Amino acid sequence: MNPTLKSHFDKIEAQKAGILATVSGLTEQERNTPPHPDKWSINQIIAHLITAEKMTLAYMQKKVLAIDAAKNAGLVDELKMVVLYLSQRLPIKFKAPKAVVERTENYTSFEQLEQDWTKVRKGLHDFYSNLKDDQINKRIYRHIIAGRLGAKHSIIFIQEHFLHHLPQIKRLIK
């Protein structure tokens, strides 16, 4: 795997391991009960993260088939990433995109949630491992709002998306 991608992949794996270890000590009821009817439970938040990663992987797997025709990300794409980075770091609430919400599975079993996340991460690991160094900036990732970005940007967004939802999970644990 490209060293840049590996560095980010190791970070998202550490994030995943940390949150799973933290919430594994909770009961199924604690993980599945939202604080209010219009809010997400811990499992729903994690399911949302899994779904976003699944959609990212599926899109890139399709686009990699024509990677040679894909353009490289440029300055505009880097600016989009700055905006995405800020959007995930600021305490601003966003409504989850309809496409993600519609595809989000309702996990009642923590074991199944954990297995699915592990499966998606293995798919991402395999995908990133097969990218050549000159392909990591190819615009084969599509963010639902920012549009097409480089493959490298996908893993950065996964990392930031997790950090965006982490305070929400921590509030529910308390």
Buried (B, 14 or more C-beta within 10 A) or exposed (E): BBEBBBEBBEBBEEBBEEBBEBBEEBEEEBBBEBEEEEEBBBBBBBBBBBBBBBBBBEBBEEBBEEBEEBEEBEEEBEEBBEEBBEBBEEEEEEEBBEEBEEBBBEBEEBEEBBEBBEEBBEBBBEBBEEBEEEBBBBBBBBBBEBEBBBBBBBBBBBBBBBBBBBEBBEEBEE
